């Protein structure tokens, strides 16, 4: 059921009032004399393009610090979801899929910009396939929830994940981590940083992961598949004087991993296949489909996986990825006296070639590949208030240019039918923005921001029926293009889009005067904001002209109210929020009777309501508990149909109704120079759908993912030795699903099984 805006406002005010009262009542119980050396530490963030305490920012956000990364041994981008409520980061088709509060994607096409923006050191990465090499030498990760359209711009309808690397230091420091874990995996990370002269400092950091064997077993070859082999380096050079700070950064990385294969059961009965009139099998229709059901066969090869174990495969072509990433960034900050000038210039280049045995069968019945190359240049320049005052402002301009070239092949029945997509896409995005925070009194501030965006997109290419194709690099381009199935020249405006948008934010923040020993700090806030996701074209494997869709920008209006509080001598932090989203033109994937893959279209409307609560408690020094939960109700609200079925009322993808994250950590001395470190965390999600069709087979049940650590360390943290386990309870859960009944299969990717290992960390 969707509540009205007025109803939402009343619910928000009521919820905030009730929660604030409960906090005020409960706080005296916790305001006891505890030797906790100041309680919970302040975390400094830049969520509004200036340094502030996270508790002073009227935005719902979660911050992951290096301490949290270490406590829970987070080494991959996807693992961040274990400590972020109402956030999902799934991995499939060689790329990360980000989802915040039910807003995200479940697509494989590389030319789409995701609705959750990812930034590394304030540089926007426009494509989600550019994000696997981010987790090393980090200072923090800020997850900003809800549209961030005014300050961060395009493609932030769901929010933003902002990664910040550690910077060069004015004193010498060095350190590293070496780990070994299940599946013969070696992980190493290191850094060295320090001054070169009085005004120049440098930092060099890097990581490598080399997994000897995968956690999938190929029953056809007897080998294992699905391993990570990647590395990256980042070099930084910092210059400073009394007025100017310059930071130059260069990053280079490679990802030569073998991707995990799909679990691919069939969906047709063997009798109907033999008769030439395929009929769907009952396990597919009721959602209990697995690879052990011989009554459900793949149409292209007539076989089935043969067991219930999702970590086995019988494909004859391993999934391979070869990727290279290069980045250069120059950040200049200049004190002009009356204001501060910031300029951020960046060039990012990403190349990838990926091969899939898409049906995971022992014959060449459905294979695919993609070659992807992007060159991205961006420039942001802004001025802002030099020192905090009653009026804090940010005035800026932004420009981004993407030049993307890609060709992909879908090889059916060993070349009997081939689809070949070849296109080039260019994007020019321009924007100006103005964000203001004005303190009317010491307690009450008003927020107002606007951003005007002007974008042009041009795509040139299409999909052909082709011959003479291979999945081998260098031989993947066809020898013959038989005839075009869809072309950009036949799309409206000849494959061109020109989109304009004005995003806004209006809000208020109130920090009431407190005369209580129990409540140390309290912030109440309410915001109305908007955002948009760039228009796009559905081009990959568009096997008819109608599937080469032109997608209008999706737009969101968000209403949110929340509170942030510190209680009991800063030993207890309680933050909460309620929100309501109105979406128009949201991107969704639907099946098409003429397409072998889902087609992305615009949905007319999506409605989302939700609540979040985050609690951190440090009862004594060394002991800390955290718990965060979220409720989400996200539905397609328009009378839209796909495959002859209405999607109205269906849940959006990756939108579990309830999510929960919990963690606990304890540190105690066990000698004059040693201490014991213990940590545990759990992440829970209720059932959800992985396809907008909400077909029974696309529904996954609720699951827990639990991890734990135990270790010893030097009292001054100069070294630490830790043993850890992830997915302690051996949960089996899908992270990606592609329901392709037209091809007689369902593709599914699963989260990693239980893994365990040890790490040694040293600092100088």
DOVO-51140 format. One record per residue (C-alpha): z negated, y, x. Coordinates in steps of 0.5 Angstrom, whole numbers. Each point is the difference from the previous one (the first is absolute). Layout:
N
> c3|c2|c1
> Z|Y|X
...
This chain:
764
> c3|c2|c1
> 0|0|0
> 2|7|3
> -5|5|-1
> 2|8|-2
> -1|5|5
> -5|3|-4
> -4|-7|-1
> 1|-1|8
> -3|7|1
> -6|-1|-4
> -1|-7|3
> 1|3|7
> -6|5|-2
> -4|-5|-3
> 1|-5|6
> -2|5|5
> -6|2|-4
> -3|-7|-1
> 1|-2|7
> -2|7|3
> -7|-1|-4
> 0|-7|2
> 0|2|8
> -5|5|-1
> -5|-5|-4
> 1|-5|6
> 0|4|6
> -7|1|0
> -1|-7|1
> 4|0|6
> -3|6|3
> -5|-3|4
> -2|1|7
> 5|-4|5
> 2|1|7
> 7|0|-1
> 2|5|5
> 3|5|-5
> 3|-5|-5
> 7|-1|-1
> 4|4|4
> 5|5|-2
> 8|-2|1
> 4|6|1
> 7|-1|-3
> 6|5|-1
> 2|-2|-7
> 2|7|-1
> 3|2|7
> -7|2|3
> -6|-3|2
> -5|-1|-5
> -6|-5|-2
> 3|-6|-4
> -6|2|-5
> 3|7|-1
> 7|-1|-2
> 1|-1|-7
> 5|-6|0
> -1|-7|-1
> 0|-3|7
> -2|-6|4
> 0|1|8
> 0|-6|5
> -3|2|6
> 0|-4|7
> -7|-3|-1
> 3|-3|-7
> 6|-3|4
> -4|-3|5
> -5|-3|-5
> 5|-3|-4
> 5|-2|5
> 6|4|-3
> 6|-1|4
> 5|0|-5
> 2|6|-5
> 0|-5|-6
> -8|-1|2
> -1|7|-2
> 0|-2|-7
> -7|-4|1
> -4|6|1
> 4|5|-5
> -1|-1|-7
> 6|1|-5
> 4|-1|6
> 5|-6|1
> 4|-1|6
> 4|-6|0
> 5|-3|5
> 7|-3|-2
> 7|0|2
> -2|3|7
> -3|6|-3
> -7|3|-2
> 0|2|-8
> -5|5|-1
> -3|1|-7
> -6|5|-2
> -3|0|-7
> 6|-4|-3
> 5|4|3
> 5|-3|5
> 6|-5|1
> 2|-7|0
> 7|1|3
> 4|-2|6
> 5|5|1
> -1|4|6
> 3|7|-3
> -6|1|-5
> -5|5|2
> -7|-3|-2
> -4|4|-5
> -6|-1|5
> 1|5|6
> -2|-3|7
> -1|5|5
> -2|-1|8
> -3|6|3
> 3|5|-6
> 7|-3|1
> 3|-3|-6
> 3|-7|0
> 5|0|-5
> 2|-8|-1
> -6|-5|-1
> 4|-5|5
> -2|5|6
> -8|-1|-1
> -2|-7|3
> -1|3|7
> -6|5|-2
> -7|-3|1
> -2|1|8
> -4|6|3
> -1|3|-7
> -5|5|-1
> 0|-1|-7
> 4|-1|-7
> -1|4|-6
> 2|-3|-6
> 2|6|-5
> 0|-2|-7
> 4|3|-6
> 6|5|1
> 0|4|7
> 6|4|-2
> -2|7|2
> -2|-1|7
> 3|-7|2
> 6|1|-4
> 6|-5|-3
> -2|-8|-1
> -7|1|-1
> -1|-1|-8
> -5|-6|2
> -3|3|6
> 0|0|7
> -2|-4|6
> -1|4|6
> -1|-3|7
> -3|4|6
> 0|-2|7
> -5|1|5
> 2|6|4
> -1|2|8
> -7|1|2
> -2|5|5
> -4|-5|4
> 2|-7|3
> -1|-6|-5
> 4|-7|-1
> -1|-6|-3
> 3|-6|-4
> -1|-6|-4
> 3|-7|1
> -1|-5|-5
> 3|-7|-2
> 0|-3|-7
> 3|-6|-4
> 7|-2|1
> 0|2|8
> 0|7|-2
> -2|5|6
> -1|7|-2
> -1|6|5
> -1|7|0
> -2|5|5
> 0|8|2
> -2|4|6
> -1|8|-1
> -2|6|4
> 1|6|3
> 6|2|5
> -2|7|1
> -4|5|-3
> 5|1|-6
> 3|-6|0
> -2|-7|-3
> 4|-7|-1
> -1|-6|-4
> 3|-7|0
> -1|-5|-5
> 3|-7|-2
> 0|-6|-3
> 3|-7|0
> 0|-6|-5
> 2|-7|2
> 0|-6|-5
> 2|-6|3
> 0|-4|-7
> 1|2|-7
> -4|-2|-6
> 6|-3|-4
> 2|-7|2
> 7|-2|-1
> 1|-7|-2
> 7|-1|1
> -1|2|8
> -7|-1|1
> -1|6|3
> -4|6|-2
> 2|7|-3
> -2|7|-1
> -3|3|6
> -1|7|3
> 2|3|6
> 0|7|1
> -2|6|5
> 0|7|0
> -2|6|5
> -2|7|-1
> 0|5|5
> -3|7|-1
> -1|7|4
> -4|5|-2
> 0|8|2
> -5|5|-2
> -2|7|2
> -4|5|-4
> 5|1|-5
> 5|-6|0
> 0|-7|-1
> 6|-5|1
> 0|-7|-1
> 6|-4|2
> 0|-7|-2
> 5|-6|1
> 0|-7|-3
> 4|-6|1
> -1|-7|-3
> 4|-7|-2
> -2|-5|-5
> 4|-7|2
> -4|-4|-6
> 2|-6|-3
> -1|2|-8
> -4|-5|-4
> 5|-4|-5
> -1|0|-7
> -3|-5|-5
> 7|-1|-4
> -1|-5|-6
> 6|-1|-5
> 0|2|-7
> 5|-5|-3
> -1|-7|-3
> 4|-5|4
> 3|-3|-6
> 3|7|-3
> 2|1|8
> 4|-6|-1
> 3|1|-6
> 2|7|2
> -4|4|-5
> -6|2|4
> -7|0|-4
> -6|3|2
> -6|-4|2
> -6|0|-4
> -5|2|6
> 5|6|1
> -1|2|-7
> -8|-1|0
> -1|3|7
> -3|-6|3
> 6|-1|5
> -1|-3|7
> 4|-4|5
> -2|-7|-2
> 3|0|-7
> 6|-5|1
> 2|3|-7
> 2|7|2
> 6|0|5
> 3|5|4
> 7|1|-3
> 4|1|6
> -2|-6|4
> -3|-4|-6
> -7|-1|4
> -7|2|0
> -5|1|5
> -4|-6|-1
> -7|2|1
> -5|5|-3
> -2|3|7
> 3|7|0
> 0|0|8
> 5|-6|0
> 8|1|0
> 6|-4|1
> 5|6|2
> 5|-1|5
> 0|7|3
> -6|3|2
> -1|8|-2
> 1|4|6
> -1|8|1
> 2|4|6
> -3|7|-1
> -1|6|5
> -3|7|-1
> 0|6|4
> -3|7|-2
> -1|6|3
> -5|6|-3
> -2|7|3
> -6|3|-3
> -1|8|1
> -6|4|-2
> 0|7|1
> -6|5|-1
> 3|6|-3
> -7|4|-1
> 1|1|-7
> 3|-7|-1
> 1|-7|3
> 8|-2|1
> 1|-8|0
> 7|-3|1
> 1|-7|0
> 7|-3|2
> 2|-7|0
> 5|-5|1
> 0|-7|-2
> 5|-6|1
> -1|-7|-3
> 5|-6|1
> -1|-6|-3
> 4|-7|-1
> -3|-5|-5
> 2|-7|-2
> -2|-4|-6
> 1|-7|-3
> -1|3|-6
> -1|-7|-4
> -4|-3|5
> 4|-7|-1
> 3|-4|5
> 7|2|-1
> 4|6|0
> 0|2|-7
> -3|7|0
> -1|4|7
> 0|7|1
> -1|5|5
> -1|8|1
> 2|5|6
> -4|6|-1
> 1|7|4
> -4|6|-1
> 0|7|4
> -5|5|-3
> -2|7|2
> -5|4|-3
> -3|7|1
> -6|3|-3
> -3|7|1
> -6|3|-3
> -5|5|1
> -7|0|-3
> -7|3|0
> -2|1|7
> -8|-1|-1
> -3|-3|-7
> -1|6|-5
> 0|2|-7
> 8|-1|0
> 3|-6|3
> 7|-1|0
> 6|-4|3
> 7|3|-1
> 6|-4|3
> 7|-3|0
> 2|-7|1
> 7|-3|2
> 2|-7|1
> 7|-3|1
> 1|-8|-1
> 6|-3|3
> 0|-7|-2
> 5|-6|1
> 0|-7|-3
> 4|-6|-1
> -3|-6|-4
> 3|-7|-2
> -2|-5|-5
> 4|-7|2
> 0|-5|-6
> 2|-7|0
> 1|0|8
> 5|6|-1
> 4|-2|-7
> -3|6|-3
> -2|6|5
> -3|7|-2
> 1|5|5
> -3|7|0
> 1|6|5
> -2|7|-1
> -2|6|3
> -5|5|-3
> -2|7|2
> -6|4|-2
> -1|7|1
> -7|2|-3
> -3|7|0
> -6|3|-3
> -5|6|1
> -7|0|-2
> -6|4|-1
> -7|-3|-1
> -6|4|-2
> -8|-1|0
> -4|6|-2
> -7|0|-1
> -2|5|-6
> -8|-1|2
> -3|-5|5
> 0|-5|-5
> 6|0|-4
> 7|0|3
> 7|0|-3
> 6|-4|3
> 7|2|-2
> 7|-2|4
> 7|-1|-1
> 6|-3|3
> 7|1|-1
> 5|-6|3
> 7|0|0
> 4|-6|2
> 7|-3|1
> 1|-7|1
> 7|-3|1
> 2|-8|0
> 7|-2|2
> 1|-8|0
> -1|-6|-5
> 0|-7|-1
> 6|-5|1
> 2|-7|-1
> 1|-2|7
> 2|-6|4
> -1|-2|7
> -7|2|1
> -6|-3|4
> -8|2|1
> 1|0|7
> -1|7|4
> 7|2|2
> 4|-4|-5
> -3|2|-7
> 6|5|-2
> 5|-4|-4
> 7|-1|2
> 3|1|-7
> -2|5|-5
> 3|-3|-6
> -2|5|-5
> -5|5|-2
> -5|-1|-5
> -4|7|0
> 2|6|4
> -4|7|1
> 7|3|-2
> -1|-2|-7
> -7|2|-1
> -1|7|-4
> 1|5|5
> 3|-4|5
> -6|-3|3
> -4|7|1
> -6|2|-3
> -3|7|0
> -7|1|-2
> -5|5|-1
> -8|0|-2
> -6|5|0
> -6|-4|1
> -7|3|-1
> -7|-1|0
> -6|4|-3
> -7|-2|0
> -7|2|1
> -6|-2|4
> -7|2|-1
> -6|-1|5
> -6|1|-4
> -7|3|3
> -4|-6|1
> -8|1|0
> -1|-8|1
> -3|-4|6
> 4|-6|-3
> 7|3|-1
> 3|3|7
> 7|2|-2
> 4|0|-7
> 7|2|-1
> 3|-1|-7
> 8|1|0
> 6|0|-5
> 7|0|1
> 7|1|-3
> 5|-2|4
> 8|-2|0
> 4|-3|5
> 7|-4|0
> 4|-6|4
> 7|2|2
> 6|-2|-3
> 4|-6|2
> 5|-5|0
> 0|-8|-2
> 5|-2|5
> -2|-7|3
> 4|-6|-3
> 2|4|-6
> 5|-5|-2
> 3|4|-6
> 1|8|-1
> -6|0|-5
> -5|-2|5
> 2|5|5
> -5|5|-3
> -2|7|1
> -7|1|-1
> -3|7|-2
> -7|2|4
> -6|-3|-3
> -5|5|-2
> -7|0|-1
> -6|4|-3
> -7|-2|2
> -6|2|-3
> -7|-1|4
> -7|1|0
> -5|-2|5
> -6|1|4
> -3|-1|7
> -7|-1|2
> -5|-1|5
> -7|-2|-2
> -7|-3|3
> 0|4|7
> 8|-2|1
> -2|-7|-1
> 5|-1|-6
> 7|2|-2
> 2|0|-7
> 7|2|-2
> 4|-1|-6
> 6|2|-4
> 4|-1|-6
> 7|2|-1
> 6|-1|-5
> 8|0|2
> 6|2|-4
> 6|-3|4
> 8|2|-2
> 6|-4|3
> -5|-5|4
> 4|-5|4
> 0|-7|-2
> 4|-6|1
> 3|-4|-5
> 4|-6|0
> 8|0|-2
> 4|-5|-3
> 6|1|5
> -5|2|7
> -3|-6|4
> -5|5|2
> -5|5|-4
> 3|7|-2
> -4|6|1
> 0|5|-6
> -4|6|-3
> -5|-2|-5
> -1|6|-5
> -8|0|0
> -6|-3|3
> -7|1|-2
> -6|-1|5
> -7|1|-1
> -6|-2|5
> -7|1|3
> -2|-1|7
> -7|0|3
> -2|-1|7
> -7|-1|3
> -2|0|7
> -8|-1|2
> -3|0|6
> -8|-2|-1
> -2|-1|7
> 3|2|7
> 5|-6|1
> 1|-3|-7
> 6|3|-4
> 3|-2|-7
> 6|2|-3
> 3|-2|-7
> 6|3|-4
> 3|-2|-6
> 6|3|-5
> 2|-1|-7
> 8|1|-1
> 4|0|-7
> 7|1|2
> 5|-2|-5
> 8|2|-1
> 0|4|-6
> 7|1|-2
> 5|-4|-4
> 4|-3|6
> 3|-7|0
> 2|-5|5
> 4|-6|-1
> -1|1|-7
> -8|0|0
> -4|6|-1
> -4|3|6
> -4|5|-5
> -7|-2|1
> 1|-4|7
> -5|1|6
> 3|3|6
> 1|-4|6
> -6|-1|5
> -5|3|-5
> -6|-4|-1
> -5|2|-5
> -6|0|4
> -1|0|8
> -6|0|4
> -1|0|7
> -7|-1|3
> -3|0|7
> -6|-1|4
> -2|1|8
> -6|0|4
> -2|1|7
> -6|-1|4
> -3|0|7
> -1|-7|3
> -2|2|6
> -1|6|5
> 8|0|1
> 3|-4|-6
> 1|1|-7
> 2|-5|-6
> 6|2|-4
> 1|-3|-7
> 5|2|-5
> 3|-3|-7
> 5|3|-5
> 3|-2|-6
> 6|2|-4
> 1|-2|-8
> 6|1|-4
> 1|-2|-8
> 7|-3|-2
> 6|4|1
> 7|0|-1
> 5|0|6
> 6|1|-5
> 1|6|-5
> 3|-6|-5
> -7|-3|0
> 3|-7|0
> -6|-5|0
> 3|-2|7
> -1|7|2
> -7|0|-1
> -5|-2|5
> -8|-1|-1
> -6|3|2
> -2|-1|7
> -5|2|6
> 1|1|7
> -6|-1|4
> -1|2|8
> -6|-1|5
> -2|2|7
> -5|-1|5
> -1|2|7
> -4|3|5
> 1|6|4
> -3|5|5
> -5|5|-2
> 4|6|2
> 7|-4|-3
> 3|0|7
> 2|-7|-2
> 0|-5|-6
> 1|-7|-1
> 2|-2|-8
> 2|-6|-4
> 3|1|-6
> 3|-4|-6
> 5|3|-6
> 1|-3|-7
> -6|-4|1
> 1|-4|-7
> 7|-2|2
> 3|4|-6
> 7|-1|-2
> 3|6|-3
> 7|3|-1
> 2|7|3
> 7|0|-2
> 5|-3|-5
> 7|0|-2
> 2|-3|-6
> 7|-2|0
> 1|-5|-6
> 8|2|0
> 0|-4|7
> -5|-5|-2
> -6|2|5
> -6|4|0
> -2|3|7
> -7|1|2
> -4|2|6
> -7|-2|1
> -6|4|4
> -2|-4|6
> -5|-6|0
> -6|0|3
> 0|2|8
> -6|1|5
> 0|2|7
> -4|5|5
> 1|6|3
> -3|4|7
> 0|7|0
> -2|5|6
> -1|7|1
> 0|5|6
